[in-house]
Amino acid sequence: MNEQRGHEVVEHLQAAALELIAAARALLDVAEDLVKDPAEVLEMAAGLAAAAAEVQRRAQGSPGPAPGPKVERIRVS
């Protein structure tokens, strides 16, 4: 009975390891795309900076809307 449980543990660990490897490959694919087209990284960084500024503005209780458009159109290719 303990040997069977041991085999089950090994099977689960193998499956988990394969999932981690697949996730790492997917992450590397995304990283490669970002390195090939850094404009996307810059757009994402600008969006995050704008969001952080908005959060800070609201946390400080500043009245009025933040300057700039309320809707930003982002080109998806």
N, CA, C and O atoms as a GROMACS GRO file, in nm:
protein
  308
    1MET      N    1   0.082  -0.119   0.000
    1MET     CA    2   0.000   0.000   0.000
    1MET      C    3   0.087   0.126   0.000
    1MET      O    4   0.059   0.219  -0.075
    2ASN      N    5   0.191   0.131   0.082
    2ASN     CA    6   0.280   0.246   0.086
    2ASN      C    7   0.356   0.262  -0.045
    2ASN      O    8   0.383   0.374  -0.088
    3GLU      N    9   0.390   0.151  -0.108
    3GLU     CA   10   0.460   0.158  -0.237
    3GLU      C   11   0.371   0.221  -0.343
    3GLU      O   12   0.417   0.299  -0.426
    4GLN      N   13   0.242   0.186  -0.340
    4GLN     CA   14   0.148   0.244  -0.435
    4GLN      C   15   0.135   0.395  -0.414
    4GLN      O   16   0.133   0.471  -0.511
    5ARG      N   17   0.128   0.437  -0.290
    5ARG     CA   18   0.122   0.581  -0.261
    5ARG      C   19   0.249   0.651  -0.307
    5ARG      O   20   0.245   0.763  -0.358
    6GLY      N   21   0.360   0.585  -0.288
    6GLY     CA   22   0.487   0.642  -0.333
    6GLY      C   23   0.488   0.663  -0.484
    6GLY      O   24   0.536   0.766  -0.532
    7HIS      N   25   0.433   0.567  -0.558
    7HIS     CA   26   0.425   0.581  -0.704
    7HIS      C   27   0.331   0.696  -0.742
    7HIS      O   28   0.358   0.771  -0.836
    8GLU      N   29   0.221   0.708  -0.668
    8GLU     CA   30   0.127   0.817  -0.696
    8GLU      C   31   0.194   0.953  -0.672
    8GLU      O   32   0.176   1.046  -0.750
    9VAL      N   33   0.272   0.962  -0.565
    9VAL     CA   34   0.342   1.087  -0.536
    9VAL      C   35   0.438   1.120  -0.649
    9VAL      O   36   0.443   1.235  -0.694
   10VAL      N   37   0.513   1.022  -0.695
   10VAL     CA   38   0.608   1.045  -0.803
   10VAL      C   39   0.535   1.088  -0.930
   10VAL      O   40   0.581   1.178  -1.000
   11GLU      N   41   0.422   1.025  -0.961
   11GLU     CA   42   0.346   1.062  -1.080
   11GLU      C   43   0.297   1.206  -1.071
   11GLU      O   44   0.303   1.280  -1.169
   12HIS      N   45   0.248   1.246  -0.954
   12HIS     CA   46   0.201   1.384  -0.936
   12HIS      C   47   0.316   1.483  -0.949
   12HIS      O   48   0.301   1.589  -1.010
   13LEU      N   49   0.430   1.449  -0.892
   13LEU     CA   50   0.545   1.538  -0.901
   13LEU      C   51   0.594   1.549  -1.045
   13LEU      O   52   0.633   1.658  -1.089
   14GLN      N   53   0.592   1.439  -1.118
   14GLN     CA   54   0.631   1.444  -1.259
   14GLN      C   55   0.535   1.532  -1.339
   14GLN      O   56   0.578   1.612  -1.422
   15ALA      N   57   0.406   1.517  -1.314
   15ALA     CA   58   0.307   1.599  -1.385
   15ALA      C   59   0.326   1.746  -1.351
   15ALA      O   60   0.318   1.832  -1.439
   16ALA      N   61   0.351   1.775  -1.224
   16ALA     CA   62   0.374   1.914  -1.183
   16ALA      C   63   0.499   1.970  -1.248
   16ALA      O   64   0.500   2.085  -1.293
   17ALA      N   65   0.605   1.890  -1.254
   17ALA     CA   66   0.730   1.934  -1.316
   17ALA      C   67   0.708   1.964  -1.464
   17ALA      O   68   0.760   2.063  -1.516
   18LEU      N   69   0.632   1.882  -1.532
   18LEU     CA   70   0.604   1.905  -1.674
   18LEU      C   71   0.522   2.032  -1.694
   18LEU      O   72   0.544   2.105  -1.791
   19GLU      N   73   0.428   2.059  -1.604
   19GLU     CA   74   0.350   2.182  -1.612
   19GLU      C   75   0.439   2.305  -1.590
   19GLU      O   76   0.424   2.406  -1.658
   20LEU      N   77   0.532   2.295  -1.496
   20LEU     CA   78   0.625   2.405  -1.472
   20LEU      C   79   0.713   2.431  -1.594
   20LEU      O   80   0.740   2.545  -1.629
   21ILE      N   81   0.758   2.324  -1.656
   21ILE     CA   82   0.840   2.338  -1.777
   21ILE      C   83   0.759   2.404  -1.888
   21ILE      O   84   0.810   2.492  -1.958
   22ALA      N   85   0.634   2.364  -1.905
   22ALA     CA   86   0.550   2.425  -2.008
   22ALA      C   87   0.526   2.573  -1.977
   22ALA      O   88   0.527   2.656  -2.068
   23ALA      N   89   0.505   2.606  -1.850
   23ALA     CA   90   0.485   2.746  -1.812
   23ALA      C   91   0.611   2.827  -1.838
   23ALA      O   92   0.604   2.940  -1.884
   24ALA      N   93   0.726   2.770  -1.809
   24ALA     CA   94   0.853   2.840  -1.832
   24ALA      C   95   0.874   2.864  -1.981
   24ALA      O   96   0.922   2.970  -2.020
   25ARG      N   97   0.838   2.767  -2.064
   25ARG     CA   98   0.850   2.785  -2.209
   25ARG      C   99   0.761   2.898  -2.257
   25ARG      O  100   0.801   2.980  -2.339
   26ALA      N  101   0.638   2.901  -2.206
   26ALA     CA  102   0.544   3.007  -2.245
   26ALA      C  103   0.597   3.143  -2.202
   26ALA      O  104   0.588   3.240  -2.277
   27LEU      N  105   0.651   3.150  -2.082
   27LEU     CA  106   0.708   3.275  -2.032
   27LEU      C  107   0.826   3.320  -2.119
   27LEU      O  108   0.839   3.438  -2.150
   28LEU      N  109   0.910   3.226  -2.157
   28LEU     CA  110   1.023   3.259  -2.243
   28LEU      C  111   0.977   3.306  -2.381
   28LEU      O  112   1.038   3.395  -2.440
   29ASP      N  113   0.870   3.246  -2.433
   29ASP     CA  114   0.816   3.291  -2.562
   29ASP      C  115   0.770   3.437  -2.553
   29ASP      O  116   0.796   3.517  -2.642
   30VAL      N  117   0.700   3.470  -2.444
   30VAL     CA  118   0.654   3.608  -2.425
   30VAL      C  119   0.773   3.701  -2.410
   30VAL      O  120   0.776   3.809  -2.469
   31ALA      N  121   0.872   3.660  -2.331
   31ALA     CA  122   0.991   3.743  -2.312
   31ALA      C  123   1.062   3.767  -2.445
   31ALA      O  124   1.108   3.878  -2.472
   32GLU      N  125   1.070   3.664  -2.527
   32GLU     CA  126   1.134   3.678  -2.658
   32GLU      C  127   1.059   3.778  -2.744
   32GLU      O  128   1.120   3.862  -2.811
   33ASP      N  129   0.926   3.771  -2.744
   33ASP     CA  130   0.846   3.865  -2.822
   33ASP      C  131   0.867   4.008  -2.773
   33ASP      O  132   0.874   4.101  -2.853
   34LEU      N  133   0.876   4.025  -2.642
   34LEU     CA  134   0.897   4.159  -2.587
   34LEU      C  135   1.034   4.214  -2.622
   34LEU      O  136   1.049   4.334  -2.645
   35VAL      N  137   1.134   4.127  -2.626
   35VAL     CA  138   1.269   4.171  -2.663
   35VAL      C  139   1.272   4.210  -2.811
   35VAL      O  140   1.339   4.305  -2.849
   36LYS      N  141   1.200   4.135  -2.892
   36LYS     CA  142   1.198   4.164  -3.036
   36LYS      C  143   1.123   4.293  -3.066
   36LYS      O  144   1.156   4.362  -3.162
   37ASP      N  145   1.021   4.327  -2.985
   37ASP     CA  146   0.941   4.448  -3.008
   37ASP      C  147   0.930   4.525  -2.877
   37ASP      O  148   0.829   4.514  -2.806
   38PRO      N  149   1.034   4.604  -2.844
   38PRO     CA  150   1.033   4.675  -2.716
   38PRO      C  151   0.928   4.784  -2.707
   38PRO      O  152   0.900   4.833  -2.597
   39ALA      N  153   0.870   4.824  -2.818
   39ALA     CA  154   0.765   4.927  -2.814
   39ALA      C  155   0.649   4.882  -2.727
   39ALA      O  156   0.588   4.963  -2.656
   40GLU      N  157   0.617   4.754  -2.731
   40GLU     CA  158   0.509   4.702  -2.647
   40GLU      C  159   0.543   4.717  -2.500
   40GLU      O  160   0.456   4.748  -2.418
   41VAL      N  161   0.669   4.693  -2.465
   41VAL     CA  162   0.712   4.707  -2.326
   41VAL      C  163   0.698   4.853  -2.282
   41VAL      O  164   0.653   4.881  -2.172
   42LEU      N  165   0.738   4.945  -2.369
   42LEU     CA  166   0.728   5.087  -2.336
   42LEU      C  167   0.582   5.130  -2.319
   42LEU      O  168   0.551   5.208  -2.229
   43GLU      N  169   0.494   5.080  -2.405
   43GLU     CA  170   0.352   5.112  -2.392
   43GLU      C  171   0.296   5.058  -2.261
   43GLU      O  172   0.220   5.127  -2.192
   44MET      N  173   0.334   4.937  -2.226
   44MET     CA  174   0.287   4.877  -2.102
   44MET      C  175   0.340   4.955  -1.982
   44MET      O  176   0.266   4.979  -1.887
   45ALA      N  177   0.467   4.994  -1.986
   45ALA     CA  178   0.526   5.070  -1.876
   45ALA      C  179   0.457   5.206  -1.862
   45ALA      O  180   0.432   5.251  -1.750
   46ALA      N  181   0.426   5.270  -1.973
   46ALA     CA  182   0.357   5.398  -1.968
   46ALA      C  183   0.218   5.382  -1.908
   46ALA      O  184   0.175   5.466  -1.830
   47GLY      N  185   0.150   5.276  -1.945
   47GLY     CA  186   0.018   5.250  -1.888
   47GLY      C  187   0.023   5.224  -1.739
   47GLY      O  188  -0.061   5.274  -1.664
   48LEU      N  189   0.123   5.147  -1.697
   48LEU     CA  190   0.138   5.120  -1.554
   48LEU      C  191   0.172   5.248  -1.478
   48LEU      O  192   0.123   5.268  -1.366
   49ALA      N  193   0.256   5.332  -1.536
   49ALA     CA  194   0.292   5.459  -1.471
   49ALA      C  195   0.169   5.548  -1.457
   49ALA      O  196   0.150   5.612  -1.354
   50ALA      N  197   0.086   5.553  -1.560
   50ALA     CA  198  -0.036   5.634  -1.555
   50ALA      C  199  -0.132   5.580  -1.449
   50ALA      O  200  -0.194   5.657  -1.375
   51ALA      N  201  -0.143   5.448  -1.442
   51ALA     CA  202  -0.230   5.388  -1.340
   51ALA      C  203  -0.178   5.417  -1.200
   51ALA      O  204  -0.256   5.448  -1.109
   52ALA      N  205  -0.047   5.409  -1.182
   52ALA     CA  206   0.012   5.438  -1.051
   52ALA      C  207  -0.010   5.584  -1.013
   52ALA      O  208  -0.038   5.614  -0.897
   53ALA      N  209   0.001   5.674  -1.109
   53ALA     CA  210  -0.023   5.816  -1.082
   53ALA      C  211  -0.168   5.839  -1.041
   53ALA      O  212  -0.195   5.919  -0.952
   54GLU      N  213  -0.259   5.770  -1.106
   54GLU     CA  214  -0.401   5.783  -1.072
   54GLU      C  215  -0.428   5.730  -0.932
   54GLU      O  216  -0.503   5.791  -0.855
   55VAL      N  217  -0.368   5.618  -0.898
   55VAL     CA  218  -0.385   5.562  -0.764
   55VAL      C  219  -0.332   5.659  -0.660
   55VAL      O  220  -0.395   5.682  -0.557
   56GLN      N  221  -0.216   5.716  -0.686
   56GLN     CA  222  -0.157   5.811  -0.593
   56GLN      C  223  -0.245   5.935  -0.579
   56GLN      O  224  -0.266   5.985  -0.469
   57ARG      N  225  -0.296   5.983  -0.691
   57ARG     CA  226  -0.384   6.102  -0.688
   57ARG      C  227  -0.507   6.074  -0.603
   57ARG      O  228  -0.546   6.158  -0.521
   58ARG      N  229  -0.568   5.958  -0.622
   58ARG     CA  230  -0.688   5.924  -0.545
   58ARG      C  231  -0.656   5.902  -0.398
   58ARG      O  232  -0.735   5.938  -0.311
   59ALA      N  233  -0.542   5.842  -0.370
   59ALA     CA  234  -0.503   5.818  -0.231
   59ALA      C  235  -0.480   5.949  -0.157
   59ALA      O  236  -0.506   5.958  -0.037
   60GLN      N  237  -0.434   6.049  -0.227
   60GLN     CA  238  -0.410   6.179  -0.166
   60GLN      C  239  -0.536   6.264  -0.160
   60GLN      O  240  -0.536   6.372  -0.100
   61GLY      N  241  -0.643   6.214  -0.222
   61GLY     CA  242  -0.770   6.286  -0.218
   61GLY      C  243  -0.773   6.409  -0.305
   61GLY      O  244  -0.849   6.502  -0.277
   62SER      N  245  -0.694   6.412  -0.409
   62SER     CA  246  -0.694   6.527  -0.500
   62SER      C  247  -0.827   6.536  -0.571
   62SER      O  248  -0.877   6.436  -0.623
   63PRO      N  249  -0.886   6.655  -0.575
   63PRO     CA  250  -1.015   6.669  -0.642
   63PRO      C  251  -1.000   6.670  -0.793
   63PRO      O  252  -0.893   6.699  -0.846
   64GLY      N  253  -1.108   6.638  -0.860
   64GLY     CA  254  -1.111   6.647  -1.006
   64GLY      C  255  -1.050   6.527  -1.074
   64GLY      O  256  -0.972   6.452  -1.015
   65PRO      N  257  -1.087   6.510  -1.199
   65PRO     CA  258  -1.032   6.397  -1.275
   65PRO      C  259  -0.887   6.421  -1.312
   65PRO      O  260  -0.839   6.535  -1.318
   66ALA      N  261  -0.818   6.312  -1.338
   66ALA     CA  262  -0.679   6.322  -1.381
   66ALA      C  263  -0.676   6.379  -1.522
   66ALA      O  264  -0.767   6.353  -1.601
   67PRO      N  265  -0.573   6.456  -1.555
   67PRO     CA  266  -0.566   6.510  -1.691
   67PRO      C  267  -0.549   6.400  -1.795
   67PRO      O  268  -0.495   6.293  -1.766
   68GLY      N  269  -0.597   6.428  -1.915
   68GLY     CA  270  -0.581   6.331  -2.024
   68GLY      C  271  -0.711   6.260  -2.054
   68GLY      O  272  -0.810   6.276  -1.982
   69PRO      N  273  -0.710   6.182  -2.159
   69PRO     CA  274  -0.834   6.112  -2.199
   69PRO      C  275  -0.871   6.003  -2.100
   69PRO      O  276  -0.786   5.944  -2.034
   70LYS      N  277  -1.002   5.978  -2.091
   70LYS     CA  278  -1.049   5.873  -2.001
   70LYS      C  279  -1.036   5.736  -2.064
   70LYS      O  280  -1.024   5.635  -1.994
   71VAL      N  281  -1.038   5.731  -2.196
   71VAL     CA  282  -1.026   5.604  -2.267
   71VAL      C  283  -0.902   5.611  -2.354
   71VAL      O  284  -0.885   5.706  -2.431
   72GLU      N  285  -0.819   5.513  -2.343
   72GLU     CA  286  -0.699   5.507  -2.426
   72GLU      C  287  -0.712   5.388  -2.520
   72GLU      O  288  -0.732   5.275  -2.474
   73ARG      N  289  -0.701   5.412  -2.645
   73ARG     CA  290  -0.708   5.304  -2.744
   73ARG      C  291  -0.568   5.249  -2.762
   73ARG      O  292  -0.474   5.323  -2.791
   74ILE      N  293  -0.556   5.118  -2.745
   74ILE     CA  294  -0.426   5.052  -2.759
   74ILE      C  295  -0.434   4.958  -2.878
   74ILE      O  296  -0.520   4.870  -2.884
   75ARG      N  297  -0.344   4.978  -2.972
   75ARG     CA  298  -0.341   4.895  -3.093
   75ARG      C  299  -0.292   4.756  -3.056
   75ARG      O  300  -0.189   4.741  -2.990
   76VAL      N  301  -0.366   4.656  -3.098
   76VAL     CA  302  -0.328   4.516  -3.077
   76VAL      C  303  -0.297   4.454  -3.210
   76VAL      O  304  -0.378   4.457  -3.303
   77SER      N  305  -0.179   4.399  -3.220
   77SER     CA  306  -0.142   4.339  -3.349
   77SER      C  307  -0.136   4.189  -3.338
   77SER      O  308  -0.106   4.121  -3.437
   0.00000   0.00000   0.00000
